[in-house]
Amino acid sequence: MNEELDTLIKLQEIDSSILSLKQKLEIIPVEIKNFEKKMQEIDRQFENENKKVINLEKKRKEKEIEIEDINEKIKKLKEKTSQVKTNKEYQALLKEIESVQENLKKEEENLLLILYDLDEAKKVLKEIKADIDTRKKEIEANKKELEKEIDITTQKIDELKKERKQLINKLPSEIYAEYMELMKKHKGLAVAQVKNSVCQGCFLHIPPQLYVEIKLNQSIYHCPQCGRFLYYKPDKKLEQAQVQTQ
């Protein structure tokens, strides 16, 4: 194979790898942010459930104080029964006591409902807390893995850049300049394989005579349509099949 063509192919492979790794580096921070958002959502979920428990605890205390006040009122009303002088006053006082006791019964039932809701809310909070701890550990582990991936990917890019520099030194400056122009023009693909007489860059059918010459890989040729450097890669499976049929 032509040495300059071989260098161009290797350079393209390295640049394609670098581009791919850089795209990966762009995606990783987004994935990390997604994990951080999940952590925030989990914290919000826990906070919302915790607020429910706090509010119910507050309602419980308020209701208990309210019931205590009602009991105190009933006690004072009962004490007054020994002080009334007429039957009419006594009956009125008994009726008031009965009304307050009915209110007490109602508020005690409300307290039971609050206690039930509080018990259920505490159970849910406990379950969420256990789930949160597990999910947070998983998210943190995934986040650390991605951060580690950044370091590994950055190191790979640095290694490829060193190889790239060595390859550039093998190319004439005018060919490298042309290569870089094609890279910019065709979004990172300056060197394309010709497969079954078709340019894999723009999918133009290469003229038969040019295709024959490209298959030799002895000179540098360009695609008549997109201008990319072209090379031919023999199909090993096809070659083996042809040998077996002979």
PyMOL commands that set and color helices and strands:
alter all, ss='L'
color gray80, all
select helices_A, chain A and resi 3-80+87-168+173-185+208-215+236-245
alter helices_A, ss='H'
color red, helices_A
select strands_A, chain A and resi 191-195+198-199+221-222+229-232
alter strands_A, ss='S'
color yellow, strands_A
deselect
rebuild
show_as cartoon
